[in-house]
Amino acid sequence: MPYPIITPMFFQELTDPGNSENADVSYLMLTTPYAVEYIFTLENERVVRRLMEQKDILAYRIVSMKPEIEAEYAPKGEKLVKDRPILKHYWGIKTLTMNLLQDRRYSLEQRMLMVNYVYRTIQAMIDKSDEVDKELPAEDKQRRLDGAIAAFGQSILNAKDHNDIIKYFEEVRPNYAYSFQDGLSFLRILRDSEDVTKLRTIVYNKAGVPVDADSFKYETEKHTAIKEAYREMFGWRPEEHNENSEAAANAEFDRSHYMEQILVNYVWSYCFPYADLGLDLWENFMFLNTLYNALKITVGCYLYESKTPDEDFVFAIKTFDKGLQELRERKFPITRLIIDSIKKAGLTNNGDMAILSIS
């Protein structure tokens, strides 16, 4: 299989040196199991605004490398797969993740439930293989596991709809106290800067919690109002996207794609399904889900009662990402820190993660 370069479709647009607006646009060059991926970071507001403008699903461009460049990078990807054979499914699970996260027949919360189901099921296959097929030679064991994962992924892609997956979670109910507690805790981890301090202070103030508080007190009226305002602004309403519907004709300015684009960009910039190669697939999902919740809490609180929601959205996202990037550049193990925190709290199963997704 060739080892290509993958970039967002608007990569050249935002990196054209002839455009002075691109001066501060930064991107990551990541060596992954099956490609070199050029991915934009969100700390630059031009990138955030471009994603806000992109109402269609995010598309990516695949181009071949020059042979001499491929000879330099391809062995790095091959070594990743050799050292950890499960990574041969990196691309398949990644494209499946993208397919589900951009399935606009469902709300973004429901899409996260679908990804939850897929990651938990594949992780169960991996765990079961270790237990049931332990007597098989390693190559045979891996071959059986590979076939099972590929067949499962294809069955999800070929499904007419995913209503059966959503039904699987029908007994799950939101828990806003859990969502706020977890999101505010995540925000506390971000690397300090003047903007991060401003963001954190305003988010905590609107949540009614002192920034230096050791505990979070849930207030039903206050926090439900913030959640409802968030859903009113960013909630996905499929009927508004049917051009012939009355709802579409009367719909206010549509921001429902904003959080989708931001989350999808994080899937790429953090190399999901394996943001951390030392963690298993399900643990990587827990980090993705916790990141998503932290974004919802940050944006929901910061924009609550905002008179300039688009400008405030840009500031909240770029500042949140700046704090994350500075931790990443310092090799701060934020993925491990988050997972350790989740395990300590005893909230590691798919039900716990489902509650966080819909809250």
Contacts in CASP RR format, 6 or more apart in sequence:
PFRMAT RR
TARGET T0000
AUTHOR 0000-0000-0000
METHOD contacts of the structure
MODEL  1
MPYPIITPMFFQELTDPGNSENADVSYLMLTTPYAVEYIFTLENERVVRR
LMEQKDILAYRIVSMKPEIEAEYAPKGEKLVKDRPILKHYWGIKTLTMNL
LQDRRYSLEQRMLMVNYVYRTIQAMIDKSDEVDKELPAEDKQRRLDGAIA
AFGQSILNAKDHNDIIKYFEEVRPNYAYSFQDGLSFLRILRDSEDVTKLR
TIVYNKAGVPVDADSFKYETEKHTAIKEAYREMFGWRPEEHNENSEAAAN
AEFDRSHYMEQILVNYVWSYCFPYADLGLDLWENFMFLNTLYNALKITVG
CYLYESKTPDEDFVFAIKTFDKGLQELRERKFPITRLIIDSIKKAGLTNN
GDMAILSIS
1 34 0 8 1.000
2 64 0 8 1.000
2 65 0 8 1.000
2 70 0 8 1.000
3 34 0 8 1.000
3 35 0 8 1.000
3 36 0 8 1.000
3 65 0 8 1.000
3 70 0 8 1.000
3 73 0 8 1.000
3 74 0 8 1.000
3 77 0 8 1.000
4 35 0 8 1.000
4 36 0 8 1.000
4 62 0 8 1.000
4 63 0 8 1.000
4 64 0 8 1.000
4 65 0 8 1.000
5 35 0 8 1.000
5 36 0 8 1.000
5 37 0 8 1.000
5 38 0 8 1.000
5 62 0 8 1.000
5 63 0 8 1.000
5 64 0 8 1.000
5 65 0 8 1.000
6 35 0 8 1.000
6 36 0 8 1.000
6 37 0 8 1.000
6 38 0 8 1.000
6 60 0 8 1.000
6 61 0 8 1.000
6 62 0 8 1.000
7 37 0 8 1.000
7 38 0 8 1.000
7 60 0 8 1.000
7 61 0 8 1.000
7 63 0 8 1.000
8 38 0 8 1.000
8 39 0 8 1.000
8 40 0 8 1.000
8 58 0 8 1.000
8 59 0 8 1.000
8 60 0 8 1.000
8 61 0 8 1.000
8 268 0 8 1.000
9 58 0 8 1.000
9 59 0 8 1.000
9 60 0 8 1.000
9 61 0 8 1.000
10 50 0 8 1.000
10 54 0 8 1.000
11 27 0 8 1.000
11 38 0 8 1.000
11 40 0 8 1.000
11 61 0 8 1.000
13 50 0 8 1.000
14 22 0 8 1.000
14 25 0 8 1.000
14 40 0 8 1.000
14 46 0 8 1.000
14 47 0 8 1.000
14 50 0 8 1.000
15 22 0 8 1.000
15 25 0 8 1.000
15 27 0 8 1.000
16 22 0 8 1.000
21 46 0 8 1.000
22 46 0 8 1.000
24 44 0 8 1.000
24 46 0 8 1.000
25 40 0 8 1.000
25 44 0 8 1.000
25 46 0 8 1.000
25 47 0 8 1.000
26 40 0 8 1.000
26 41 0 8 1.000
26 43 0 8 1.000
26 44 0 8 1.000
27 38 0 8 1.000
27 39 0 8 1.000
27 40 0 8 1.000
27 41 0 8 1.000
28 37 0 8 1.000
28 38 0 8 1.000
28 39 0 8 1.000
28 40 0 8 1.000
28 41 0 8 1.000
28 269 0 8 1.000
29 36 0 8 1.000
29 37 0 8 1.000
29 38 0 8 1.000
30 36 0 8 1.000
30 37 0 8 1.000
30 38 0 8 1.000
30 39 0 8 1.000
30 269 0 8 1.000
30 271 0 8 1.000
31 73 0 8 1.000
31 76 0 8 1.000
31 77 0 8 1.000
31 80 0 8 1.000
32 77 0 8 1.000
32 80 0 8 1.000
32 90 0 8 1.000
32 271 0 8 1.000
33 77 0 8 1.000
33 80 0 8 1.000
33 81 0 8 1.000
33 87 0 8 1.000
33 88 0 8 1.000
33 90 0 8 1.000
33 91 0 8 1.000
34 77 0 8 1.000
34 90 0 8 1.000
34 91 0 8 1.000
35 62 0 8 1.000
35 91 0 8 1.000
36 65 0 8 1.000
36 73 0 8 1.000
37 268 0 8 1.000
37 271 0 8 1.000
39 265 0 8 1.000
39 268 0 8 1.000
39 269 0 8 1.000
40 47 0 8 1.000
40 265 0 8 1.000
40 269 0 8 1.000
41 47 0 8 1.000
41 269 0 8 1.000
41 321 0 8 1.000
41 325 0 8 1.000
42 48 0 8 1.000
42 51 0 8 1.000
42 262 0 8 1.000
42 265 0 8 1.000
42 269 0 8 1.000
42 317 0 8 1.000
42 318 0 8 1.000
42 320 0 8 1.000
42 321 0 8 1.000
43 318 0 8 1.000
43 321 0 8 1.000
43 322 0 8 1.000
43 323 0 8 1.000
43 325 0 8 1.000
44 318 0 8 1.000
45 314 0 8 1.000
45 315 0 8 1.000
45 318 0 8 1.000
48 262 0 8 1.000
48 313 0 8 1.000
48 314 0 8 1.000
48 317 0 8 1.000
48 318 0 8 1.000
49 314 0 8 1.000
51 58 0 8 1.000
51 258 0 8 1.000
51 261 0 8 1.000
51 262 0 8 1.000
51 265 0 8 1.000
52 255 0 8 1.000
52 258 0 8 1.000
52 261 0 8 1.000
52 310 0 8 1.000
52 313 0 8 1.000
52 314 0 8 1.000
54 257 0 8 1.000
54 261 0 8 1.000
55 254 0 8 1.000
55 257 0 8 1.000
57 102 0 8 1.000
57 104 0 8 1.000
58 98 0 8 1.000
58 102 0 8 1.000
58 261 0 8 1.000
58 264 0 8 1.000
58 265 0 8 1.000
60 268 0 8 1.000
64 70 0 8 1.000
65 73 0 8 1.000
80 87 0 8 1.000
80 277 0 8 1.000
81 87 0 8 1.000
81 88 0 8 1.000
81 90 0 8 1.000
84 277 0 8 1.000
85 142 0 8 1.000
86 126 0 8 1.000
86 281 0 8 1.000
87 274 0 8 1.000
87 277 0 8 1.000
88 146 0 8 1.000
89 122 0 8 1.000
89 146 0 8 1.000
89 149 0 8 1.000
89 150 0 8 1.000
90 273 0 8 1.000
90 274 0 8 1.000
92 153 0 8 1.000
93 118 0 8 1.000
93 119 0 8 1.000
93 122 0 8 1.000
93 273 0 8 1.000
93 281 0 8 1.000
94 267 0 8 1.000
94 272 0 8 1.000
94 273 0 8 1.000
96 118 0 8 1.000
96 153 0 8 1.000
96 156 0 8 1.000
96 157 0 8 1.000
97 115 0 8 1.000
97 118 0 8 1.000
97 267 0 8 1.000
97 272 0 8 1.000
97 273 0 8 1.000
98 264 0 8 1.000
98 267 0 8 1.000
99 157 0 8 1.000
100 111 0 8 1.000
100 114 0 8 1.000
100 115 0 8 1.000
100 118 0 8 1.000
100 156 0 8 1.000
100 162 0 8 1.000
101 108 0 8 1.000
101 111 0 8 1.000
101 112 0 8 1.000
101 115 0 8 1.000
101 260 0 8 1.000
101 263 0 8 1.000
101 264 0 8 1.000
101 267 0 8 1.000
102 111 0 8 1.000
102 260 0 8 1.000
102 264 0 8 1.000
103 111 0 8 1.000
103 114 0 8 1.000
103 162 0 8 1.000
104 236 0 8 1.000
104 238 0 8 1.000
104 241 0 8 1.000
105 161 0 8 1.000
105 238 0 8 1.000
106 114 0 8 1.000
106 162 0 8 1.000
106 166 0 8 1.000
106 236 0 8 1.000
107 235 0 8 1.000
107 236 0 8 1.000
108 234 0 8 1.000
108 235 0 8 1.000
108 236 0 8 1.000
108 259 0 8 1.000
108 260 0 8 1.000
108 263 0 8 1.000
109 357 0 8 1.000
109 358 0 8 1.000
110 166 0 8 1.000
110 358 0 8 1.000
112 289 0 8 1.000
112 292 0 8 1.000
112 357 0 8 1.000
113 165 0 8 1.000
113 166 0 8 1.000
113 169 0 8 1.000
113 172 0 8 1.000
113 354 0 8 1.000
113 357 0 8 1.000
113 358 0 8 1.000
114 162 0 8 1.000
114 165 0 8 1.000
114 166 0 8 1.000
115 285 0 8 1.000
115 288 0 8 1.000
116 169 0 8 1.000
116 285 0 8 1.000
116 289 0 8 1.000
116 350 0 8 1.000
116 353 0 8 1.000
116 354 0 8 1.000
116 357 0 8 1.000
117 165 0 8 1.000
117 168 0 8 1.000
117 169 0 8 1.000
117 350 0 8 1.000
118 153 0 8 1.000
118 156 0 8 1.000
119 273 0 8 1.000
119 281 0 8 1.000
119 282 0 8 1.000
119 284 0 8 1.000
119 285 0 8 1.000
120 282 0 8 1.000
120 285 0 8 1.000
120 350 0 8 1.000
121 152 0 8 1.000
122 149 0 8 1.000
122 152 0 8 1.000
122 281 0 8 1.000
123 280 0 8 1.000
123 281 0 8 1.000
123 282 0 8 1.000
125 145 0 8 1.000
125 148 0 8 1.000
125 149 0 8 1.000
125 152 0 8 1.000
126 145 0 8 1.000
126 280 0 8 1.000
126 281 0 8 1.000
129 141 0 8 1.000
129 144 0 8 1.000
129 145 0 8 1.000
129 148 0 8 1.000
133 140 0 8 1.000
133 141 0 8 1.000
133 144 0 8 1.000
133 145 0 8 1.000
134 141 0 8 1.000
136 144 0 8 1.000
156 162 0 8 1.000
169 351 0 8 1.000
169 354 0 8 1.000
169 358 0 8 1.000
172 351 0 8 1.000
172 354 0 8 1.000
172 355 0 8 1.000
172 358 0 8 1.000
173 355 0 8 1.000
173 358 0 8 1.000
174 355 0 8 1.000
174 358 0 8 1.000
174 359 0 8 1.000
175 355 0 8 1.000
175 359 0 8 1.000
176 218 0 8 1.000
176 220 0 8 1.000
176 223 0 8 1.000
176 224 0 8 1.000
176 227 0 8 1.000
176 359 0 8 1.000
177 216 0 8 1.000
177 218 0 8 1.000
177 223 0 8 1.000
178 347 0 8 1.000
178 355 0 8 1.000
178 356 0 8 1.000
178 359 0 8 1.000
179 227 0 8 1.000
179 293 0 8 1.000
179 296 0 8 1.000
179 297 0 8 1.000
179 356 0 8 1.000
179 359 0 8 1.000
180 207 0 8 1.000
180 216 0 8 1.000
180 218 0 8 1.000
180 223 0 8 1.000
180 297 0 8 1.000
181 216 0 8 1.000
181 218 0 8 1.000
182 290 0 8 1.000
182 293 0 8 1.000
182 294 0 8 1.000
182 297 0 8 1.000
182 356 0 8 1.000
183 290 0 8 1.000
183 293 0 8 1.000
183 294 0 8 1.000
183 296 0 8 1.000
183 297 0 8 1.000
183 298 0 8 1.000
184 203 0 8 1.000
184 204 0 8 1.000
184 207 0 8 1.000
184 209 0 8 1.000
184 216 0 8 1.000
184 297 0 8 1.000
185 341 0 8 1.000
186 290 0 8 1.000
186 291 0 8 1.000
186 293 0 8 1.000
186 294 0 8 1.000
186 297 0 8 1.000
186 338 0 8 1.000
187 199 0 8 1.000
187 200 0 8 1.000
187 203 0 8 1.000
187 204 0 8 1.000
187 294 0 8 1.000
187 297 0 8 1.000
187 298 0 8 1.000
187 320 0 8 1.000
188 200 0 8 1.000
189 327 0 8 1.000
189 334 0 8 1.000
189 337 0 8 1.000
189 338 0 8 1.000
190 196 0 8 1.000
190 200 0 8 1.000
190 320 0 8 1.000
190 323 0 8 1.000
190 324 0 8 1.000
190 327 0 8 1.000
191 322 0 8 1.000
191 323 0 8 1.000
191 324 0 8 1.000
191 326 0 8 1.000
191 327 0 8 1.000
191 330 0 8 1.000
191 332 0 8 1.000
193 319 0 8 1.000
193 322 0 8 1.000
193 323 0 8 1.000
193 326 0 8 1.000
195 315 0 8 1.000
195 319 0 8 1.000
195 322 0 8 1.000
196 319 0 8 1.000
196 322 0 8 1.000
196 323 0 8 1.000
198 319 0 8 1.000
199 298 0 8 1.000
199 302 0 8 1.000
199 315 0 8 1.000
199 316 0 8 1.000
199 319 0 8 1.000
199 320 0 8 1.000
200 211 0 8 1.000
201 211 0 8 1.000
202 301 0 8 1.000
202 302 0 8 1.000
203 297 0 8 1.000
203 298 0 8 1.000
203 301 0 8 1.000
203 302 0 8 1.000
204 210 0 8 1.000
204 211 0 8 1.000
204 213 0 8 1.000
204 301 0 8 1.000
206 226 0 8 1.000
206 301 0 8 1.000
206 302 0 8 1.000
206 304 0 8 1.000
206 305 0 8 1.000
207 222 0 8 1.000
207 223 0 8 1.000
207 226 0 8 1.000
207 297 0 8 1.000
207 301 0 8 1.000
208 219 0 8 1.000
208 222 0 8 1.000
209 216 0 8 1.000
209 217 0 8 1.000
225 304 0 8 1.000
226 300 0 8 1.000
226 301 0 8 1.000
226 304 0 8 1.000
227 300 0 8 1.000
227 359 0 8 1.000
229 300 0 8 1.000
229 303 0 8 1.000
229 304 0 8 1.000
229 305 0 8 1.000
230 296 0 8 1.000
230 299 0 8 1.000
230 300 0 8 1.000
230 303 0 8 1.000
230 304 0 8 1.000
233 255 0 8 1.000
233 303 0 8 1.000
233 309 0 8 1.000
234 255 0 8 1.000
234 256 0 8 1.000
234 258 0 8 1.000
234 259 0 8 1.000
234 299 0 8 1.000
235 256 0 8 1.000
236 256 0 8 1.000
236 260 0 8 1.000
237 247 0 8 1.000
237 251 0 8 1.000
237 256 0 8 1.000
239 245 0 8 1.000
239 247 0 8 1.000
239 248 0 8 1.000
240 247 0 8 1.000
240 248 0 8 1.000
240 251 0 8 1.000
240 254 0 8 1.000
240 256 0 8 1.000
241 248 0 8 1.000
242 248 0 8 1.000
255 309 0 8 1.000
255 310 0 8 1.000
255 313 0 8 1.000
258 313 0 8 1.000
259 295 0 8 1.000
259 296 0 8 1.000
259 299 0 8 1.000
262 295 0 8 1.000
262 317 0 8 1.000
263 292 0 8 1.000
263 295 0 8 1.000
266 272 0 8 1.000
266 288 0 8 1.000
266 291 0 8 1.000
267 288 0 8 1.000
270 287 0 8 1.000
270 288 0 8 1.000
270 291 0 8 1.000
272 284 0 8 1.000
272 288 0 8 1.000
273 281 0 8 1.000
273 284 0 8 1.000
273 285 0 8 1.000
274 281 0 8 1.000
274 284 0 8 1.000
275 284 0 8 1.000
275 287 0 8 1.000
275 288 0 8 1.000
275 335 0 8 1.000
276 283 0 8 1.000
276 284 0 8 1.000
276 287 0 8 1.000
276 333 0 8 1.000
276 335 0 8 1.000
276 336 0 8 1.000
279 287 0 8 1.000
279 335 0 8 1.000
279 336 0 8 1.000
279 339 0 8 1.000
283 339 0 8 1.000
284 335 0 8 1.000
285 353 0 8 1.000
286 338 0 8 1.000
286 339 0 8 1.000
286 342 0 8 1.000
286 348 0 8 1.000
286 353 0 8 1.000
287 335 0 8 1.000
287 338 0 8 1.000
287 339 0 8 1.000
289 353 0 8 1.000
289 356 0 8 1.000
289 357 0 8 1.000
290 338 0 8 1.000
290 342 0 8 1.000
290 356 0 8 1.000
291 338 0 8 1.000
292 357 0 8 1.000
293 356 0 8 1.000
293 357 0 8 1.000
293 359 0 8 1.000
294 320 0 8 1.000
295 317 0 8 1.000
295 320 0 8 1.000
298 316 0 8 1.000
298 320 0 8 1.000
299 313 0 8 1.000
299 316 0 8 1.000
299 317 0 8 1.000
302 312 0 8 1.000
302 315 0 8 1.000
302 316 0 8 1.000
303 309 0 8 1.000
303 312 0 8 1.000
303 313 0 8 1.000
303 316 0 8 1.000
306 312 0 8 1.000
324 334 0 8 1.000
327 334 0 8 1.000
328 334 0 8 1.000
342 348 0 8 1.000
346 352 0 8 1.000
347 353 0 8 1.000
347 356 0 8 1.000
END
